[in-house]
């Protein structure tokens, strides 16, 4: 999935992937989910926790695959330097996640992905205000501003899923120390 997404971000104007590519990915994700459901881990609390994280990885991958049906939103990116910068950052996060999937650098990538989500959240109101000011000044029309806002939300959601994927993958690894007794309560950014 991430490899297909990387291709989409590299060729924003020339869509090279086909809708069937994502259906094939969704089919594979469903097969992995069925496989994981078949694992009996009731006697091993650490394995239970790891499998929970893997199910959450699959959930974020599934939701991310549905976001891939909306790549037309990237067309608004080419006309806006702020959106172009965000798209570039998201593309870099995709690259980073792909590069660290099988390495010990997953913790660093998780931090990087989380920072991008936090940057999106921190700048959300400023970016929205700048777009609305552009409409009022007559720099862009109302429809174009709405397309850019939509692209901004879309990029933010993708960055959120990338962060959650790296987080849950890291927690599902056997070299990660699990504390089963006390689950952590966190107050994290929530994106649908």
TORKOL-4160 file (C-alpha; in steps of 0.2 Angstrom, whole numbers, padded with zeros to 4 digits, m for minus):
192
<pt num="1" X="0000" Y="0000" Z="0000"/>
<pt num="2" X="0014" Y="0012" Z="0005"/>
<pt num="3" X="0023" Y="0008" Z="m0011"/>
<pt num="4" X="0008" Y="0013" Z="m0021"/>
<pt num="5" X="0005" Y="0029" Z="m0011"/>
<pt num="6" X="0023" Y="0034" Z="m0014"/>
<pt num="7" X="0020" Y="0032" Z="m0033"/>
<pt num="8" X="0005" Y="0043" Z="m0032"/>
<pt num="9" X="0014" Y="0057" Z="m0023"/>
<pt num="10" X="0028" Y="0056" Z="m0035"/>
<pt num="11" X="0017" Y="0058" Z="m0050"/>
<pt num="12" X="0003" Y="0069" Z="m0043"/>
<pt num="13" X="m0003" Y="0075" Z="m0060"/>
<pt num="14" X="m0001" Y="0058" Z="m0069"/>
<pt num="15" X="m0011" Y="0045" Z="m0060"/>
<pt num="16" X="m0001" Y="0029" Z="m0063"/>
<pt num="17" X="m0010" Y="0017" Z="m0051"/>
<pt num="18" X="m0027" Y="0009" Z="m0055"/>
<pt num="19" X="m0042" Y="0007" Z="m0043"/>
<pt num="20" X="m0039" Y="m0012" Z="m0045"/>
<pt num="21" X="m0022" Y="m0010" Z="m0037"/>
<pt num="22" X="m0030" Y="m0004" Z="m0021"/>
<pt num="23" X="m0043" Y="m0017" Z="m0021"/>
<pt num="24" X="m0030" Y="m0030" Z="m0022"/>
<pt num="25" X="m0021" Y="m0022" Z="m0007"/>
<pt num="26" X="m0038" Y="m0022" Z="0003"/>
<pt num="27" X="m0040" Y="m0041" Z="m0002"/>
<pt num="28" X="m0023" Y="m0044" Z="0005"/>
<pt num="29" X="m0026" Y="m0035" Z="0021"/>
<pt num="30" X="m0042" Y="m0045" Z="0024"/>
<pt num="31" X="m0032" Y="m0061" Z="0022"/>
<pt num="32" X="m0020" Y="m0055" Z="0035"/>
<pt num="33" X="m0034" Y="m0051" Z="0046"/>
<pt num="34" X="m0041" Y="m0068" Z="0044"/>
<pt num="35" X="m0024" Y="m0076" Z="0048"/>
<pt num="36" X="m0022" Y="m0066" Z="0064"/>
<pt num="37" X="m0039" Y="m0070" Z="0070"/>
<pt num="38" X="m0034" Y="m0088" Z="0069"/>
<pt num="39" X="m0020" Y="m0087" Z="0081"/>
<pt num="40" X="m0024" Y="m0094" Z="0098"/>
<pt num="41" X="m0015" Y="m0083" Z="0111"/>
<pt num="42" X="m0026" Y="m0083" Z="0126"/>
<pt num="43" X="m0012" Y="m0091" Z="0137"/>
<pt num="44" X="0001" Y="m0078" Z="0132"/>
<pt num="45" X="m0004" Y="m0060" Z="0138"/>
<pt num="46" X="0011" Y="m0052" Z="0129"/>
<pt num="47" X="0006" Y="m0060" Z="0113"/>
<pt num="48" X="m0012" Y="m0054" Z="0115"/>
<pt num="49" X="m0005" Y="m0036" Z="0117"/>
<pt num="50" X="0006" Y="m0038" Z="0101"/>
<pt num="51" X="m0009" Y="m0045" Z="0091"/>
<pt num="52" X="m0020" Y="m0031" Z="0097"/>
<pt num="53" X="m0007" Y="m0019" Z="0090"/>
<pt num="54" X="m0006" Y="m0029" Z="0073"/>
<pt num="55" X="m0025" Y="m0028" Z="0072"/>
<pt num="56" X="m0024" Y="m0009" Z="0074"/>
<pt num="57" X="m0010" Y="m0008" Z="0061"/>
<pt num="58" X="m0022" Y="m0017" Z="0049"/>
<pt num="59" X="m0036" Y="m0005" Z="0054"/>
<pt num="60" X="m0025" Y="0010" Z="0049"/>
<pt num="61" X="m0019" Y="0002" Z="0033"/>
<pt num="62" X="m0037" Y="m0002" Z="0028"/>
<pt num="63" X="m0042" Y="0016" Z="0032"/>
<pt num="64" X="m0027" Y="0023" Z="0023"/>
<pt num="65" X="m0031" Y="0012" Z="0008"/>
<pt num="66" X="m0048" Y="0020" Z="0007"/>
<pt num="67" X="m0040" Y="0037" Z="0007"/>
<pt num="68" X="m0031" Y="0032" Z="m0008"/>
<pt num="69" X="m0047" Y="0032" Z="m0018"/>
<pt num="70" X="m0046" Y="0051" Z="m0015"/>
<pt num="71" X="m0030" Y="0056" Z="m0023"/>
<pt num="72" X="m0038" Y="0068" Z="m0034"/>
<pt num="73" X="m0037" Y="0080" Z="m0019"/>
<pt num="74" X="m0018" Y="0081" Z="m0023"/>
<pt num="75" X="m0022" Y="0092" Z="m0038"/>
<pt num="76" X="m0025" Y="0107" Z="m0027"/>
<pt num="77" X="m0008" Y="0105" Z="m0020"/>
<pt num="78" X="0001" Y="0111" Z="m0036"/>
<pt num="79" X="m0007" Y="0128" Z="m0034"/>
<pt num="80" X="m0002" Y="0131" Z="m0016"/>
<pt num="81" X="0015" Y="0132" Z="m0009"/>
<pt num="82" X="0009" Y="0128" Z="0009"/>
<pt num="83" X="0000" Y="0112" Z="0003"/>
<pt num="84" X="0015" Y="0108" Z="m0008"/>
<pt num="85" X="0026" Y="0108" Z="0007"/>
<pt num="86" X="0014" Y="0097" Z="0017"/>
<pt num="87" X="0012" Y="0085" Z="0003"/>
<pt num="88" X="0031" Y="0084" Z="0002"/>
<pt num="89" X="0032" Y="0081" Z="0021"/>
<pt num="90" X="0019" Y="0067" Z="0019"/>
<pt num="91" X="0028" Y="0059" Z="0005"/>
<pt num="92" X="0044" Y="0060" Z="0015"/>
<pt num="93" X="0035" Y="0051" Z="0030"/>
<pt num="94" X="0029" Y="0037" Z="0018"/>
<pt num="95" X="0047" Y="0035" Z="0012"/>
<pt num="96" X="0053" Y="0035" Z="0030"/>
<pt num="97" X="0040" Y="0022" Z="0035"/>
<pt num="98" X="0044" Y="0011" Z="0020"/>
<pt num="99" X="0063" Y="0012" Z="0025"/>
<pt num="100" X="0061" Y="0008" Z="0043"/>
<pt num="101" X="0048" Y="m0006" Z="0042"/>
<pt num="102" X="0061" Y="m0020" Z="0045"/>
<pt num="103" X="0074" Y="m0010" Z="0055"/>
<pt num="104" X="0078" Y="m0004" Z="0072"/>
<pt num="105" X="0074" Y="0014" Z="0067"/>
<pt num="106" X="0055" Y="0012" Z="0069"/>
<pt num="107" X="0055" Y="0022" Z="0085"/>
<pt num="108" X="0064" Y="0037" Z="0076"/>
<pt num="109" X="0051" Y="0035" Z="0062"/>
<pt num="110" X="0037" Y="0035" Z="0074"/>
<pt num="111" X="0043" Y="0051" Z="0082"/>
<pt num="112" X="0045" Y="0059" Z="0065"/>
<pt num="113" X="0027" Y="0054" Z="0060"/>
<pt num="114" X="0020" Y="0060" Z="0076"/>
<pt num="115" X="0029" Y="0077" Z="0074"/>
<pt num="116" X="0021" Y="0079" Z="0057"/>
<pt num="117" X="0004" Y="0076" Z="0064"/>
<pt num="118" X="0007" Y="0088" Z="0078"/>
<pt num="119" X="0013" Y="0101" Z="0066"/>
<pt num="120" X="m0003" Y="0099" Z="0056"/>
<pt num="121" X="m0013" Y="0101" Z="0072"/>
<pt num="122" X="m0003" Y="0116" Z="0077"/>
<pt num="123" X="m0004" Y="0125" Z="0060"/>
<pt num="124" X="m0022" Y="0120" Z="0056"/>
<pt num="125" X="m0031" Y="0136" Z="0061"/>
<pt num="126" X="m0017" Y="0147" Z="0053"/>
<pt num="127" X="m0018" Y="0137" Z="0037"/>
<pt num="128" X="m0037" Y="0139" Z="0036"/>
<pt num="129" X="m0036" Y="0157" Z="0040"/>
<pt num="130" X="m0023" Y="0160" Z="0027"/>
<pt num="131" X="m0034" Y="0151" Z="0014"/>
<pt num="132" X="m0050" Y="0161" Z="0019"/>
<pt num="133" X="m0040" Y="0177" Z="0018"/>
<pt num="134" X="m0034" Y="0173" Z="0000"/>
<pt num="135" X="m0053" Y="0171" Z="m0005"/>
<pt num="136" X="m0057" Y="0188" Z="0003"/>
<pt num="137" X="m0043" Y="0196" Z="m0005"/>
<pt num="138" X="m0048" Y="0188" Z="m0022"/>
<pt num="139" X="m0032" Y="0179" Z="m0024"/>
<pt num="140" X="m0041" Y="0163" Z="m0027"/>
<pt num="141" X="m0060" Y="0159" Z="m0029"/>
<pt num="142" X="m0071" Y="0150" Z="m0017"/>
<pt num="143" X="m0071" Y="0133" Z="m0025"/>
<pt num="144" X="m0052" Y="0133" Z="m0026"/>
<pt num="145" X="m0051" Y="0137" Z="m0008"/>
<pt num="146" X="m0063" Y="0123" Z="m0003"/>
<pt num="147" X="m0052" Y="0111" Z="m0014"/>
<pt num="148" X="m0037" Y="0116" Z="m0005"/>
<pt num="149" X="m0045" Y="0115" Z="0013"/>
<pt num="150" X="m0050" Y="0097" Z="0008"/>
<pt num="151" X="m0033" Y="0093" Z="0002"/>
<pt num="152" X="m0026" Y="0099" Z="0018"/>
<pt num="153" X="m0038" Y="0089" Z="0029"/>
<pt num="154" X="m0034" Y="0074" Z="0018"/>
<pt num="155" X="m0015" Y="0076" Z="0020"/>
<pt num="156" X="m0017" Y="0078" Z="0039"/>
<pt num="157" X="m0027" Y="0061" Z="0039"/>
<pt num="158" X="m0014" Y="0052" Z="0030"/>
<pt num="159" X="m0001" Y="0058" Z="0041"/>
<pt num="160" X="m0011" Y="0053" Z="0056"/>
<pt num="161" X="m0013" Y="0035" Z="0049"/>
<pt num="162" X="0006" Y="0034" Z="0045"/>
<pt num="163" X="0010" Y="0039" Z="0063"/>
<pt num="164" X="m0002" Y="0026" Z="0070"/>
<pt num="165" X="0005" Y="0012" Z="0059"/>
<pt num="166" X="0022" Y="0015" Z="0065"/>
<pt num="167" X="0017" Y="0016" Z="0083"/>
<pt num="168" X="0007" Y="0000" Z="0082"/>
<pt num="169" X="0020" Y="m0009" Z="0072"/>
<pt num="170" X="0033" Y="m0004" Z="0085"/>
<pt num="171" X="0023" Y="m0010" Z="0099"/>
<pt num="172" X="0019" Y="m0027" Z="0090"/>
<pt num="173" X="0038" Y="m0031" Z="0088"/>
<pt num="174" X="0045" Y="m0044" Z="0100"/>
<pt num="175" X="0060" Y="m0033" Z="0104"/>
<pt num="176" X="0048" Y="m0021" Z="0111"/>
<pt num="177" X="0046" Y="m0022" Z="0130"/>
<pt num="178" X="0027" Y="m0024" Z="0135"/>
<pt num="179" X="0020" Y="m0020" Z="0151"/>
<pt num="180" X="0004" Y="m0030" Z="0152"/>
<pt num="181" X="0000" Y="m0026" Z="0170"/>
<pt num="182" X="m0004" Y="m0007" Z="0168"/>
<pt num="183" X="m0010" Y="m0001" Z="0151"/>
<pt num="184" X="m0005" Y="0016" Z="0147"/>
<pt num="185" X="m0018" Y="0029" Z="0146"/>
<pt num="186" X="m0014" Y="0042" Z="0133"/>
<pt num="187" X="m0022" Y="0058" Z="0127"/>
<pt num="188" X="m0017" Y="0057" Z="0108"/>
<pt num="189" X="m0023" Y="0067" Z="0093"/>
<pt num="190" X="m0039" Y="0059" Z="0086"/>
<pt num="191" X="m0042" Y="0059" Z="0067"/>
<pt num="192" X="m0055" Y="0049" Z="0058"/>
